[in-house]
Amino acid sequence: MKIENISIKSRVFALQILTIVILISLNALLWFQKGYLNQSNKIEDLVEHIQVSKLLLRRHEKDFIMRLDESYVQKHQSEFALFAENFNTLETYLEEAKINVDLTDIKQAINEYQRQFLLLVDLYRKVGLDENSGLQGDMHQQLDLLDNTDDLSLSIKRQLFQLKRFELFFIKSKKLAYADEFEAKYHILLDEIPVNYRESLNLYHQNFHTLVALINQIGLDHNSGTEGQMRKQVHVVEDEIKAIMSWLKPELAKRLNRVSYRISILITLIAIFSVLFLFIVGRSITSPLKQVVIDIEKLRKGKRDIKFQDSKDELGLVFKQLAILQAALKELDELRENEQAYQAQLISDKAKIEEALDEIKAMQGKLVQSEKLASLGSLVAGVAHEINTPIGIAVTMGSSFQTSIKRFLEKLETGKMRKSNLELFRADIDEGLGVLLPALDRASTLIHSFKQVAIDQSSEEKRAFKLSKMIQEVMLTLAHQIKRTDIELHYNFADDIEMSSYPGPLGQVITNLFNNAVIHGFDDLKQGQITITTKQLDDENVLIEVEDTGKGIEPDYIPKIFDPFFTTKLGQGGSGLGLSIIYNIVVSLLGGDIKVSSKLGEGTRFSIQLPINTNEKEVEDGR
C-alpha cells in the first residue's frame, strides 16, 4: 500500500501518535535517570552529614574532657543518635541502589566508641566533675575536717595544705611525679600528726590511691587508658568512612555513567527512527505542497491556463479549489479593467469636487468678512441713532441762540436796549447753555466710545482695558436695537477687572451674542431681559456670562449651534456664521472656552471663560 493513498489526516494522526510515544519514552528515560541521580545525590549528601556528625561528636567529646560539663554529654548523646540514624539510612539507601558495602566493622567501631565514651564519662563522674563532687569532694571534706581542728599545729596544717596541692596538681596534669610527692609528704606527715588524727589521714590517703587508680584507668595521656581506647576507635571510624567514600564516589559515578550511556543510546535510536518516519511522511506532504506554492506563484504572476494535479488525498481538494480560484481570477481581471476606467472617472470627479470646495471656502471667507462688516455697520447705525438726539438738541439750541443774538443786536443798534432786555437775553443764554452743553457732552462720549470700539474691531491689537468699561462702550452702540421694546438690559459687573487681551474681537463676541439674543431669543416675544455678568474666577481667569430670558434653544440644536452655516433663520437673513465666529474667536484667538446651557421656554446662557492675560504666542497659533 503506497503512502500517497493514505489520507493526510491519517498521516498527521500517525505523526501525533509517534510524537506522544516519543515524549512518553523520553520522559520515562529522563525520569529514570533523574531518579538514579537523586538516589546518588542522597547517598553522597548522607555521607557528608555523617562526616559532619563525626566532627561534632569529637567536638562534644573534647569539650567534655576540657570542661567536665554534663551538658556536653547530652549533646554528645543527641549527636550520636543522629549519627547512628544516618548510618542506618545510608545502609537502606545502599540496599535500594543494590550497592554491596559491608558496614558491619564500622558499626561495631562506632558502638565501641560510644561505649568507651560512656565509660570515660562514668570514670570522670567517680573522680568528680569539680572539687565538690565525686571522690574529690569526699577527699576535700576529710581534709577540711583536719584543717579546721584547733589541736593541730600550724606546721601540720601547712603540710596538709601541701598534700592538697599535690593532689590538685596530679588531677590537673595527670603526672605520677605529683603522686610520688604526695606519698613522700604523706609519710612525713604521718609521723608528726597526733595519733587520734591518723585514721582520718589514712582514709584521705586511701581515697587518693583510689583517685590515682581511676585516673590511670581514664588515661594519663591521650593515648593511654580508656581515653586512648576511645581515640583508637575514633581513628578506626574515620578510616572506615574514608575507605567507604574513596570506594563509593567512583562507584556511584561509574553507575551513573553506565545509565547515562544506555539512555543516550536509546534516545539516539528513538531520534533516528523518528527522523526517518518524519522524512517519509513529511515528504509525502511537502512535495504536493511545494507544487501548490508553485501553482499559486504562477497565478500571482498572471498565468491563467495552469493544469493542476489530480490527487486522492486532501490535497486533491486544494488543487480543485485552485482551479476554481483560477476561474475567479479570470473574472477578477476583467473587473479590474473595468475598475481602472471607473478610477479614471473618479479622479476627474474628485478634481471637480476640490474645485467646488475651494469656491465654498472662498465664499465662507467672504461671508465671515461680510459678518464683520455687518457688525461694524450695526455699530455705525447704533452710534448714528444714539448721537442723533444730542446733535438735534445742539442744532435746535444753536438756532435758538441765533434768533436771540439777532434780536439782541437789533436792540443794541437801535438804542432801544433796556436793562430788562439784557437780563432776558442773559437768562435765555444760560438756559440754552444748560441744555446745549450736556447734549454736546453726550455726543462727545458717544463719538469717543464709537471711535474706541471701531479701532478695536478693525485693528485686533492687544492692549490693557477695563472689562466692564469695554462692554459698556460696545453696548452703547447696540442699545438702540431694544430702545423701543420692553427688553431690558442689565449689568452685573465685578469691580476692577483689568485685562490684557484683544478688546476688538471680544467686543465682536459680545455684539454677536447680543444680536443673537435679540434676533433668535426674543423672536415673537415683546418683553424680556438680557443680563451681562462678569466674574473673576482666580488670578488668571475671568468669566463672562450673557443670559437672556427668551425662547431658549431646542435640545437637538445645542450640539450644532457652533457649526458653520447652522441657522434656524435660513432664508430669513441668517448666515449661520455668528456663533461659529464667536467660537473661533474665543477658542483660537482669545485662548478661552465657551459653553451654552438652555431650557426651552426659559432662556439661554452663554458662559465664556477667558485668561486675564492672553498669551500672544497662543493667539498667533490660533490665527
DRENMI-825263 format. One record per residue (C-alpha): residue number from 1; x, y, z. Coordinates in steps of 0.25 Angstrom, whole numbers, plus 5000, padded with zeros to 4 digits. Each point is the difference from the previous one (the first is absolute). Example, Ala and Ser with C-alpha at 12.3 -4.5 7.8 and 13.67 -1.06 7.14 Angstrom:
BEGIN
1;5049;4982;5031
2;5006;5014;4998
This chain:
BEGIN
1;5000;5000;5000
2;5006;5013;4996
3;5001;5011;5010
4;4994;5010;4990
5;4987;4992;5000
6;4999;5003;5015
7;4992;5013;5004
8;5008;5011;5006
9;4992;5000;5012
10;5004;4986;5003
11;5015;5003;4997
12;4999;5012;5010
13;4993;4991;5010
14;5011;4990;4999
15;5010;5011;5002
16;4992;5005;5012
17;5000;4986;5006
18;5015;4999;4997
19;5003;5013;5007
20;4992;4996;5012
21;5008;4986;5001
22;5013;5008;4998
23;4996;5010;5011
24;4996;4989;5010
25;5012;4991;4997
26;5009;5012;5002
27;4993;5004;5013
28;5001;4986;5005
29;5015;5000;4997
30;5003;5013;5006
31;4991;4997;5012
32;5009;4987;5002
33;5013;5008;4998
34;4995;5011;5010
35;4995;4989;5010
36;5014;4994;4999
37;5007;5013;5001
38;4992;5004;5012
39;5003;4987;5007
40;5015;5002;4998
41;4999;5014;5005
42;4992;4996;5012
43;5011;4989;5003
44;5011;5011;4998
45;4993;5010;5009
46;4998;4990;5011
47;5014;4996;5000
48;5003;5015;5001
49;4991;5001;5012
50;5007;4988;5007
51;5013;5007;4998
52;4994;5013;5007
53;4994;4991;5011
54;5013;4994;5002
55;5007;5013;5002
56;4989;5005;5009
57;5002;4987;5009
58;5015;5003;5001
59;4997;5014;5003
60;4990;4997;5012
61;5010;4989;5005
62;5011;5010;5001
63;4991;5011;5006
64;4996;4990;5011
65;5015;4995;5003
66;5004;5015;5000
67;4989;5006;5008
68;4994;4988;5007
69;4986;5005;4998
70;4988;4991;4999
71;4993;5008;4989
72;5010;4995;4990
73;4997;4986;5004
74;4985;5002;4996
75;5005;5007;4987
76;5009;4988;4997
77;4988;4990;5002
78;4991;5008;4991
79;5010;5001;4989
80;5004;4985;5002
81;4985;4997;4998
82;5000;5008;4987
83;5013;4994;4996
84;4994;4986;5002
85;4987;5003;4993
86;5008;5006;4988
87;5008;4987;4999
88;4987;4991;5000
89;4994;5009;4989
90;5013;4999;4992
91;4999;4985;5001
92;4986;5000;4995
93;5004;5009;4988
94;5011;4991;4996
95;4991;4988;5000
96;4990;5008;4992
97;5011;5003;4990
98;5005;4986;5000
99;5013;5004;5005
100;5007;4990;5008
101;5008;5006;5011
102;5003;4993;5013
103;4998;5010;5012
104;5001;4990;5011
105;5014;5004;5004
106;4997;5015;5000
107;4987;4998;5008
108;5008;4992;5010
109;5011;5010;5001
110;4989;5011;5002
111;4993;4992;5011
112;5013;4997;5007
113;5004;5015;4999
114;4987;5004;5007
115;5002;4989;5011
116;5014;5005;5003
117;4995;5015;5000
118;4989;4996;5010
119;5010;4992;5009
120;5009;5012;4999
121;4989;5009;5005
122;4997;4990;5011
123;5014;5001;5005
124;5001;5015;5000
125;4987;5000;5008
126;5006;4991;5010
127;5013;5009;5001
128;4991;5012;5000
129;4996;5010;4990
130;5004;5011;5009
131;5007;5001;5014
132;4987;4998;5008
133;4995;4988;4993
134;5004;4985;4999
135;5013;4995;5006
136;5006;5014;5000
137;4988;5005;5009
138;5002;4989;5010
139;5015;5003;5001
140;4998;5015;5002
141;4990;4997;5011
142;5010;4991;5007
143;5011;5010;4998
144;4991;5012;5005
145;4997;4992;5013
146;5014;4999;5003
147;5003;5014;4996
148;4989;5006;5009
149;5005;4993;5012
150;5006;5009;5011
151;5009;4989;5006
152;5009;4999;4987
153;5012;5010;5000
154;5002;5010;4989
155;5012;4991;4994
156;4991;4988;4998
157;4989;5008;4994
158;5010;5006;4990
159;5004;4986;4997
160;4986;4996;4998
161;4998;5012;4990
162;5012;4994;4992
163;4994;4987;4999
164;4987;5006;4994
165;5009;5008;4990
166;5007;4987;4996
167;4986;4994;4998
168;4995;5011;4992
169;5013;5001;4991
170;4998;4985;4998
171;4986;5001;4996
172;5002;5012;4990
173;5013;4994;4994
174;4999;4985;5002
175;5015;4999;5002
176;5004;4989;5010
177;5011;5009;5005
178;4990;5008;5008
179;4994;4986;5006
180;5014;4997;5005
181;5002;5013;5006
182;4986;4998;5007
183;5005;4986;5005
184;5013;5006;5006
185;4993;5012;5006
186;4990;4990;5006
187;5010;4991;5007
188;5007;5013;5006
189;4986;5005;5005
190;4996;4986;5005
191;5012;5000;5010
192;4997;5015;5005
193;4985;5000;5001
194;4993;4996;5013
195;4996;4985;5001
196;4985;5003;5002
197;5000;5007;4986
198;5008;4989;4992
199;4987;4993;4997
200;4995;5012;4992
201;5013;5002;4993
202;5001;4985;4996
203;4985;5001;4995
204;5004;5012;4992
205;5013;4993;4995
206;4991;4987;4996
207;4991;5009;4992
208;5012;5007;4993
209;5005;4986;4996
210;4986;4997;4994
211;5000;5013;4993
212;5014;4997;4994
213;4994;4986;4995
214;4988;5007;4994
215;5009;5010;4992
216;5009;4989;4996
217;4987;4993;4994
218;4996;5013;4994
219;5014;5001;4994
220;5012;5008;5004
221;5001;5006;4986
222;4991;5000;4987
223;5006;4986;4995
224;4998;4992;5013
225;4989;4995;5008
226;4985;5001;4997
227;5003;5013;4992
228;5010;4994;4992
229;4991;4988;4996
230;4989;5010;4997
231;5009;5007;4990
232;5005;4988;4994
233;4985;4996;4997
234;4998;5015;4994
235;5012;4997;4991
236;4994;4987;4995
237;4987;5007;4997
238;5007;5011;4992
239;5008;4990;4992
240;4988;4992;4997
241;4992;5012;4996
242;5011;5005;4991
243;5001;4986;4994
244;4985;5000;4997
245;5001;5014;4994
246;5012;4996;4991
247;4993;4988;4995
248;4985;5005;5000
249;5002;5013;4992
250;5007;4993;4988
251;4990;4989;5000
252;4988;5010;5000
253;5007;5008;4989
254;5002;4987;4992
255;4986;4995;5002
256;4994;5014;4995
257;5009;5000;4988
258;4995;4986;4996
259;4986;5004;5002
260;5002;5013;4992
261;5007;4992;4989
262;4988;4991;4999
263;4990;5011;5000
264;5008;5007;4989
265;5000;4988;4991
266;4985;4999;5002
267;4998;5015;4997
268;5009;4999;4988
269;4992;4988;4994
270;4987;5007;5003
271;5005;5012;4993
272;5005;4992;4988
273;4986;4993;4999
274;4992;5013;5001
275;5008;5008;4990
276;4999;4988;4990
277;4985;4999;5002
278;4998;5015;5000
279;5008;5001;4987
280;4992;4990;4993
281;4987;5006;5005
282;5004;5014;4998
283;5005;4998;4986
284;4986;4994;4996
285;4994;5013;5005
286;5010;5011;4997
287;5002;4996;4985
288;4986;5002;4996
289;5000;5013;5009
290;5012;5005;4992
291;4993;4998;4987
292;4988;5008;5007
293;5009;5011;5003
294;5006;5000;4985
295;4986;5000;4994
296;4996;5011;5010
297;5012;5008;4995
298;4996;4998;4986
299;4986;5005;5003
300;5006;5012;5007
301;5009;5004;4988
302;4987;4999;4991
303;5000;4987;4993
304;4986;4994;4999
305;5002;4987;4992
306;5006;4991;5010
307;4997;4985;5001
308;4999;4996;5014
309;5004;4986;5006
310;4989;4989;5003
311;5003;4995;5014
312;4991;4990;5008
313;5003;5006;5014
314;4996;5013;5006
315;5010;5008;4991
316;4991;4996;4988
317;4990;5009;5006
318;5010;5011;5001
319;5003;4998;4985
320;4985;5001;4997
321;4999;5013;5007
322;5012;5005;4993
323;4993;4997;4987
324;4987;5008;5005
325;5009;5011;5004
326;5007;5001;4986
327;4986;5001;4994
328;4996;5011;5010
329;5013;5007;4998
330;4997;5001;4985
331;4987;5007;5003
332;5007;5009;5010
333;5010;5004;4989
334;4988;5005;4992
335;4994;5007;5012
336;5014;5007;5002
337;5000;5005;4986
338;4986;5006;5002
339;5005;5005;5014
340;5011;5008;4994
341;4991;5007;4990
342;4991;5003;5013
343;5012;5005;5007
344;5003;5010;4989
345;4986;5005;5001
346;5001;5002;5015
347;5013;5008;4998
348;4993;5009;4991
349;4988;5002;5009
350;5010;5002;5012
351;5007;5011;4993
352;4986;5007;4998
353;4996;4998;5014
354;5013;5006;5005
355;4998;5012;4991
356;4986;5002;5006
357;5005;4998;5014
358;5010;5011;4997
359;4989;5009;4996
360;4992;4997;5012
361;5012;5003;5009
362;5002;5014;4993
363;4985;5002;5001
364;5001;4997;5015
365;5011;5010;5002
366;4992;5011;4993
367;4988;4996;5009
368;5009;5002;5012
369;5005;5013;4995
370;4985;5004;4997
371;4996;4996;5014
372;5011;5009;5006
373;4996;5012;4991
374;4986;4997;5004
375;5004;5001;5014
376;5008;5013;4997
377;4987;5005;4992
378;4992;4997;5012
379;5010;5008;5009
380;4999;5012;4990
381;4985;4999;5000
382;4999;5000;5015
383;5009;5011;5002
384;4993;5008;4990
385;4987;4997;5007
386;5005;5004;5013
387;5007;5012;4996
388;4988;5006;4992
389;4993;5005;5013
390;5011;5008;5006
391;5004;5005;4987
392;4986;5004;4997
393;4999;5007;5013
394;5013;5007;4997
395;4995;5005;4987
396;4987;5005;5006
397;5007;5007;5011
398;5009;5006;4989
399;4989;5005;4992
400;4993;5006;5013
401;5013;5007;5003
402;5001;5006;4986
403;4986;5006;5002
404;5003;5005;5014
405;5013;5006;4996
406;4994;5007;4987
407;4989;5006;5009
408;5010;5005;5010
409;5009;5006;4989
410;4988;5007;4994
411;4996;5006;5014
412;5014;5004;5002
413;5002;5007;4986
414;4986;5008;5001
415;5004;5005;5014
416;4987;4993;5006
417;5008;4991;5009
418;4995;5000;5014
419;5004;4993;5012
420;4989;4991;5000
421;5004;4996;4986
422;5014;4997;5004
423;4995;4991;5012
424;4991;4993;4991
425;5011;4997;4990
426;5009;4995;5011
427;4989;4991;5005
428;4998;4994;4986
429;5015;4998;4998
430;5001;4993;5014
431;4988;4991;4997
432;5005;4996;4986
433;5014;4997;5005
434;4994;4991;5011
435;4994;4992;4989
436;5011;5001;4989
437;5012;4996;5009
438;4994;4987;5005
439;4995;4996;4986
440;5014;5003;4994
441;5007;4993;5012
442;4991;4988;4997
443;5004;5001;4985
444;5014;5000;5004
445;4999;4988;5008
446;4993;4992;4989
447;5010;5004;4990
448;5012;4996;5009
449;4993;4987;5003
450;4998;4998;4985
451;5014;5004;4997
452;5006;4990;5010
453;4991;4988;4996
454;5002;5003;4985
455;5015;5000;5002
456;5000;4987;5009
457;4991;4993;4990
458;5009;5004;4988
459;5014;4998;5006
460;4999;4988;5009
461;5011;5005;5008
462;5003;4995;5014
463;4999;5011;5011
464;4996;5002;5015
465;4986;5004;5002
466;4989;4999;5011
467;4991;4989;4997
468;4987;5007;5005
469;5003;5013;4992
470;5003;4993;4987
471;4987;4992;5001
472;4992;5013;5003
473;5007;5007;4988
474;4995;4989;4991
475;4986;5000;5005
476;4999;5015;4998
477;5000;4996;4985
478;4990;4989;5001
479;4990;5006;5010
480;4991;5006;4989
481;4996;4986;4996
482;4992;4999;5012
483;4996;5014;5003
484;4986;4999;4995
485;4998;4987;5006
486;4997;4994;5014
487;5013;4993;5000
488;5009;5004;5012
489;5015;5000;5000
490;5006;4998;5014
491;5015;4999;5004
492;5006;4992;5011
493;5014;5004;5000
494;5011;4996;5010
495;5009;5013;5003
496;5014;5003;4995
497;5002;4988;4991
498;5011;5005;4991
499;5004;4991;4988
500;5012;5000;4990
501;4993;4994;4988
502;4993;5003;4987
503;4988;5009;5002
504;4996;5001;4986
505;4998;4985;4998
506;4994;4999;5014
507;4991;5012;4996
508;4995;4992;4988
509;4997;4988;5008
510;4991;5009;5010
511;4994;5006;4987
512;4997;4987;4994
513;4994;4994;5013
514;4991;5012;5002
515;4995;5000;4986
516;4998;4985;5001
517;4991;5002;5012
518;4992;5011;4994
519;4998;4993;4986
520;4998;4986;5005
521;4998;5000;5015
522;4989;5011;5000
523;4994;4997;4986
524;4985;5002;5001
525;5002;5004;5015
526;4996;5014;5004
527;5008;5001;5013
528;5011;4993;5008
529;5014;5003;5006
530;5014;4999;4995
531;5011;4999;5012
532;5015;5001;4998
533;5008;4995;5011
534;5015;5000;5003
535;5007;4993;5011
536;5015;4998;5003
537;5002;4985;5003
538;5014;5000;5004
539;5013;5008;4998
540;5001;4995;4985
541;4985;4999;4995
542;4988;5008;4999
543;4985;4995;4997
544;4991;5008;4991
545;4985;4995;4999
546;4990;5006;4990
547;4986;4995;5005
548;4986;5002;4994
549;4986;4996;5004
550;4996;4997;4986
551;4994;4988;4993
552;5012;4991;5002
553;5007;4990;4991
554;4994;4987;4995
555;5008;4988;5007
556;5003;4994;4987
557;5006;5013;4995
558;5010;5003;5011
559;5011;4990;4995
560;5000;5007;4987
561;4999;5015;5003
562;5015;5003;4998
563;5000;4992;4987
564;5003;5009;4988
565;4987;5004;4992
566;4991;4994;5010
567;4988;5009;5002
568;4985;5000;5003
569;4998;5012;4991
570;5004;4994;4987
571;4994;5009;4989
572;4996;5011;5011
573;5013;5007;5000
574;5008;4990;5009
575;5014;4996;4995
576;5003;4989;5010
577;5014;5006;5003
578;4997;5009;5012
579;5002;4989;5011
580;5011;4993;4992
581;5008;5014;4999
582;4998;5001;5015
583;5005;4986;5003
584;5013;5002;4991
585;5003;5014;5006
586;4998;4995;5015
587;5008;4987;4998
588;5010;5003;4989
589;5003;5015;5002
590;4997;5003;5015
591;5005;4986;5005
592;4987;4997;5008
593;4988;4991;5000
594;4985;5003;4997
595;4988;4991;5005
596;4985;5001;4998
597;4988;4996;5009
598;4986;5002;4997
599;4986;4996;5004
600;4989;5001;4990
601;4990;5011;5003
602;5009;5005;5012
603;5012;5006;4993
604;5015;4998;4996
605;5013;5002;5007
606;5014;5001;4993
607;5012;4999;5009
608;5013;5005;4995
609;5013;4997;5009
610;5012;5008;4995
611;5014;5002;5005
612;5002;5014;5006
613;5014;5001;4993
614;4999;4994;4986
615;5013;4993;4995
616;5004;5006;4987
617;5006;4987;4995
618;4987;4993;5002
619;4993;5011;4992
620;5010;4999;4989
621;4998;4985;4999
622;4985;5002;5001
623;5001;5009;4988
